[in-house]
């Protein structure tokens, strides 16, 4: 196929289209590539290849080349700044096709080509923000199931969606604090999963619409709780054993799950602080609803952790693994961030959470007293004023 070379003018921006094996950046190009892939992916593992291929090798090579053509055209669209509109109605069927191939039994070379195509074109293949949230909600386990129940394609799709929401503009859109632009004028170079926001999503009044964020934060916290419960359960079950075997579920949770929930919390708390919100604000209502779920969960984590350390005080490996579990849970770094931020908010905003915060203290104190360094640190704190006075004299 000859090299395609021409200049393209879009929104007063001149982009050089100079890329080998690129036909044309039009929706029809992606439609033809999708048709080829859909037609010839059926029966990919059949002993008899479809016409007109004389052998399975040529059949598989044709599919691999189609995927490379698709990847090249997606990359050129991103480089040319037309990623938000060029796919048109082909985005959804292409996304479904590629993730279906991820779960299918296909040769390794074809699966590698699918992964490369998804890595390059994730920004274009993801749906708008609202539809993305519905897709995320359908992919996240709705019960205490292990993450291994998700297929390879579902896990990759989940990771891509969670990563695409990490940008602070997307987080603000989820909380209803901003109406994002159609897309960046100059897309970032290289494979990235930062998807374009939905231009129709934003605030619709004096109070931000936080309903979408409420559902998302509740779902993320619930799934984070599933992982923590499983990890604590395995430690409790094996607390009488000297050596702990690392369970596959320890690393099965997508890291972006914790990061996205932390980002939402930071944005929500920052908005409440900067805008001096009152207790009647929809953001304060969202904060109360979320923390009324999170704080009791953190209290339970501290209680179970204290009981676990008390029962297995002789087992140092338990403490090490427990530290890792707590840190990525709702009672770890996330809770520290929330407590410090609450100190900046008006008393009227924090007062409804007081009972939950007080319930948190006894199990936290019990856990601290059981830690090996508790006694030396306590003695050091008691001696500090005396040493300070002697130093001054």
DRENKOL-447467 format. One record per residue (C-alpha): residue number from 1; residue in one letter; x negated, y, z. Coordinates in steps of 0.25 Angstrom, whole numbers. Example, Ala and Ser with C-alpha at 12.3 -4.5 7.8 and 13.67 -1.06 7.14 Angstrom:
2
   num   residu      xx      yy      zz
     1        a     -49     -18      31
     2        s     -55      -4      29
//
This chain:
393
   num   residu      xx      yy      zz
     1        x       0       0       0
     2        x      -6      13      -4
     3        x     -10      24       6
     4        x       1      34       9
     5        x      -4      48      10
     6        x       4      61      10
     7        x       7      73      19
     8        x      20      75      27
     9        x      25      88      32
    10        x      34      86      45
    11        x      39      98      54
    12        x      27     107      48
    13        x      17      96      52
    14        x       9      90      40
    15        x       5      75      43
    16        x      -4      68      34
    17        x       2      54      30
    18        x     -11      46      27
    19        x     -10      32      31
    20        x     -12      19      24
    21        x      -1      10      22
    22        x      10      20      25
    23        x      22      21      15
    24        x      30      32      20
    25        x      36      38      33
    26        x      50      36      31
    27        x      61      28      39
    28        x      63      19      26
    29        x      48      15      28
    30        x      51       9      42
    31        x      64       3      37
    32        x      57      -5      27
    33        x      46     -10      36
    34        x      56     -14      46
    35        x      64     -21      36
    36        x      52     -29      32
    37        x      48     -32      46
    38        x      63     -37      50
    39        x      64     -45      37
    40        x      51     -52      38
    41        x      50     -54      53
    42        x      61     -64      53
    43        x      56     -78      53
    44        x      42     -73      56
    45        x      38     -86      62
    46        x      45     -95      51
    47        x      36    -105      44
    48        x      41    -100      31
    49        x      38     -86      28
    50        x      49     -77      22
    51        x      48     -73       7
    52        x      40     -68       1
    53        x      29     -72      10
    54        x      21     -85       6
    55        x      16     -87      20
    56        x      18     -83      35
    57        x       5     -76      35
    58        x       9     -66      24
    59        x      23     -65      31
    60        x      16     -61      44
    61        x       6     -52      37
    62        x      17     -44      30
    63        x      24     -42      44
    64        x      11     -37      50
    65        x       9     -27      38
    66        x      23     -22      40
    67        x      21     -19      54
    68        x       8     -12      51
    69        x      15      -4      41
    70        x      25       0      51
    71        x      15       3      61
    72        x       7      12      51
    73        x      20      20      48
    74        x      24      22      62
    75        x      10      27      65
    76        x      10      37      53
    77        x      24      42      58
    78        x      18      45      72
    79        x       6      52      66
    80        x      15      60      56
    81        x      24      65      68
    82        x      37      59      62
    83        x      39      48      72
    84        x      52      53      78
    85        x      60      52      65
    86        x      53      43      55
    87        x      59      29      59
    88        x      73      34      60
    89        x      82      22      61
    90        x      71      12      60
    91        x      65      14      74
    92        x      75       5      82
    93        x      74      -7      72
    94        x      59      -6      71
    95        x      58      -6      86
    96        x      67     -18      88
    97        x      60     -25      77
    98        x      46     -23      82
    99        x      50     -27      97
   100        x      57     -39      91
   101        x      44     -43      85
   102        x      37     -41      98
   103        x      46     -52     104
   104        x      45     -61      92
   105        x      36     -73      89
   106        x      27     -66      79
   107        x      12     -68      75
   108        x       2     -60      83
   109        x      -2     -51      72
   110        x      12     -47      70
   111        x      15     -44      84
   112        x       2     -36      85
   113        x       7     -28      73
   114        x      21     -26      80
   115        x      14     -21      93
   116        x       5     -11      85
   117        x      17      -6      78
   118        x      25      -4      91
   119        x      13       3      97
   120        x      12      13      85
   121        x      27      16      83
   122        x      33      15      97
   123        x      35      30      98
   124        x      44      29      85
   125        x      51      16      88
   126        x      56      20     102
   127        x      70      25     103
   128        x      74      38     108
   129        x      74      41     123
   130        x      88      37     127
   131        x      88      24     119
   132        x      74      21     124
   133        x      79      22     138
   134        x      90      12     135
   135        x      80       2     128
   136        x      71       4     141
   137        x      83       0     150
   138        x      86     -12     142
   139        x      71     -17     142
   140        x      69     -15     157
   141        x      73     -27     165
   142        x      86     -25     172
   143        x      83     -35     183
   144        x      72     -41     191
   145        x      66     -48     178
   146        x      52     -50     176
   147        x      46     -41     165
   148        x      41     -54     158
   149        x      56     -56     153
   150        x      54     -44     143
   151        x      49     -49     129
   152        x      36     -43     124
   153        x      44     -34     115
   154        x      53     -29     126
   155        x      41     -26     135
   156        x      33     -19     124
   157        x      46     -11     121
   158        x      48      -8     136
   159        x      33      -3     137
   160        x      34       6     125
   161        x      47      13     130
   162        x      42      14     144
   163        x      29      20     139
   164        x      37      30     129
   165        x      44      36     141
   166        x      31      40     149
   167        x      29      53     142
   168        x      34      64     152
   169        x      43      70     141
   170        x      51      57     140
   171        x      52      56     155
   172        x      58      70     156
   173        x      68      66     145
   174        x      72      54     153
   175        x      75      63     165
   176        x      82      73     156
   177        x      72      84     159
   178        x      69      87     144
   179        x      73      85     130
   180        x      61      80     123
   181        x      57      84     109
   182        x      59      75      97
   183        x      45      71      97
   184        x      31      76      98
   185        x      25      83      86
   186        x      12      76      86
   187        x      13      62      91
   188        x       2      55      98
   189        x      -8      47      91
   190        x      -9      32      93
   191        x       0      22      98
   192        x       9      28     109
   193        x      23      24     115
   194        x      27      39     119
   195        x      41      39     111
   196        x      48      51     107
   197        x      59      56     116
   198        x      74      57     112
   199        x      77      72     108
   200        x      91      70     112
   201        x      88      67     126
   202        x      87      78     136
   203        x      94      86     147
   204        x     109      90     145
   205        x     111     100     156
   206        x     106     107     169
   207        x     103      93     175
   208        x      95      83     167
   209        x     102      70     163
   210        x      94      60     172
   211        x     103      48     169
   212        x      94      41     159
   213        x      82      43     169
   214        x      90      37     181
   215        x      93      25     173
   216        x      78      23     169
   217        x      72      26     182
   218        x      82      16     189
   219        x      78       6     178
   220        x      63       8     180
   221        x      64       8     195
   222        x      72      -5     195
   223        x      62     -12     185
   224        x      50      -7     193
   225        x      57     -13     205
   226        x      59     -26     198
   227        x      44     -27     196
   228        x      40     -23     211
   229        x      50     -33     216
   230        x      44     -44     208
   231        x      30     -41     212
   232        x      33     -40     227
   233        x      41     -53     226
   234        x      29     -60     220
   235        x      20     -54     231
   236        x      30     -58     242
   237        x      31     -72     236
   238        x      16     -74     236
   239        x      12     -67     248
   240        x       7     -79     255
   241        x      -3     -83     244
   242        x     -17     -78     244
   243        x     -18     -75     230
   244        x      -8     -68     222
   245        x      -6     -72     207
   246        x      -3     -60     198
   247        x      11     -61     193
   248        x      14     -58     179
   249        x      25     -48     183
   250        x      15     -39     190
   251        x      11     -33     177
   252        x      24     -36     169
   253        x      30     -22     172
   254        x      27     -11     162
   255        x      18      -1     168
   256        x      26      10     161
   257        x      39       7     170
   258        x      32      12     182
   259        x      26      24     175
   260        x      39      28     168
   261        x      47      28     181
   262        x      36      36     188
   263        x      36      46     177
   264        x      51      48     178
   265        x      50      50     193
   266        x      39      60     191
   267        x      47      68     181
   268        x      59      68     190
   269        x      52      72     202
   270        x      45      83     195
   271        x      58      88     189
   272        x      64      89     203
   273        x      52      96     209
   274        x      50     106     197
   275        x      64     110     195
   276        x      68     111     210
   277        x      80     102     208
   278        x      91     101     218
   279        x      98      89     224
   280        x     109      91     214
   281        x     100      89     202
   282        x     101      77     193
   283        x      86      75     194
   284        x      87      74     209
   285        x      99      64     208
   286        x      90      55     199
   287        x      78      56     209
   288        x      87      52     220
   289        x      93      40     213
   290        x      79      36     208
   291        x      73      37     222
   292        x      85      31     229
   293        x      81      18     221
   294        x      66      19     222
   295        x      64      22     237
   296        x      72      10     242
   297        x      64       1     232
   298        x      51       7     237
   299        x      55       5     251
   300        x      58     -10     248
   301        x      44     -11     241
   302        x      37      -6     254
   303        x      45     -15     263
   304        x      42     -28     254
   305        x      27     -23     253
   306        x      26     -22     268
   307        x      32     -35     271
   308        x      23     -42     260
   309        x      10     -36     266
   310        x      15     -40     280
   311        x      17     -54     276
   312        x       4     -55     268
   313        x      -5     -46     275
   314        x     -16     -56     274
   315        x     -15     -57     259
   316        x     -23     -45     252
   317        x     -19     -48     238
   318        x      -4     -46     242
   319        x      -8     -32     246
   320        x     -15     -29     233
   321        x      -4     -34     224
   322        x       6     -27     233
   323        x      -1     -14     231
   324        x       0     -15     216
   325        x      15     -18     216
   326        x      18      -7     225
   327        x      10       3     217
   328        x      18       1     204
   329        x      31       0     212
   330        x      41      11     216
   331        x      34      11     229
   332        x      21      14     224
   333        x      15      26     216
   334        x      29      30     211
   335        x      34      31     226
   336        x      22      40     230
   337        x      25      49     218
   338        x      39      50     222
   339        x      37      53     236
   340        x      27      64     234
   341        x      36      71     223
   342        x      48      70     233
   343        x      40      79     242
   344        x      41      90     232
   345        x      56      90     231
   346        x      66      98     239
   347        x      71      91     252
   348        x      85      91     247
   349        x      81      83     235
   350        x      73      73     243
   351        x      82      72     255
   352        x      92      61     249
   353        x      80      52     247
   354        x      76      53     262
   355        x      82      40     267
   356        x      75      32     256
   357        x      62      39     259
   358        x      63      36     274
   359        x      66      21     271
   360        x      53      21     263
   361        x      45      24     275
   362        x      46      12     284
   363        x      42       1     274
   364        x      31      10     268
   365        x      25      13     282
   366        x      26      -2     285
   367        x      18      -5     272
   368        x       8       5     275
   369        x       5      -1     289
   370        x       3     -15     283
   371        x      -7     -10     273
   372        x     -22     -14     277
   373        x     -27       0     277
   374        x     -16       6     285
   375        x     -22       5     299
   376        x     -36      11     295
   377        x     -29      22     288
   378        x     -20      25     299
   379        x     -32      25     309
   380        x     -39      34     299
   381        x     -27      44     299
   382        x     -26      44     314
   383        x     -41      48     315
   384        x     -41      58     304
   385        x     -37      70     313
   386        x     -47      67     323
   387        x     -58      66     313
   388        x     -54      79     307
   389        x     -55      86     320
   390        x     -68      80     323
   391        x     -73      85     309
   392        x     -68      99     311
   393        x     -75     100     325
//
